[in-house]
Amino acid sequence: MGKEQILFKSEEKMSAQEAAKLLRTIADKIDKGKVVLARGGKETILKIPGMVEVEIKAETETGRKKTTKKLEIEIEWRVGGDNKAAPVTIK
């Protein structure tokens, strides 16, 4: 496996409605083939190809004092390569 470089990272608390709005905005940008992430005067531009690999994972993490749930959505593609992927169904 190769070296990983973080191009952009953001983590913040928001309402479920705000999170849904953010995901809709990201989805629209992916559909158009370009996502621009900006914070603190810095921009990261991602050009999204026509085919990507999507991983959806739901987790429960049980600790000593609290239990948390996670929904992770990861979109991955090979730069300059073949981006064949199977379709994903969400019910």
C-alpha positions, 0 to 999 in steps of 0.5 A: 500500500502506498503513502497516504497524504491528507489533502483536506480534513474537516470535523464539526458538529451540526444538526442532522438537517445541516448534514443532509444539506451538506451531503446534497451539495457534495452530491451535486458537485460530484454529479458535475465532476468537480468538488472544491473544498475550502477552509481558511483561505486554502482550497483543494480541488477534486476532479471526479471521474464518471466512475468511482468506487463507493464504500458505505459502512455503518458501525457501533462503537461501545466504550466504557462510558458511551456508545456511538454509531457511525455512518461512513461514506467513502468515494474513491477513484484511481487517478488516470486509471480505469474506474470501473465500479458496481452500482450501489443501492441504498434502501 
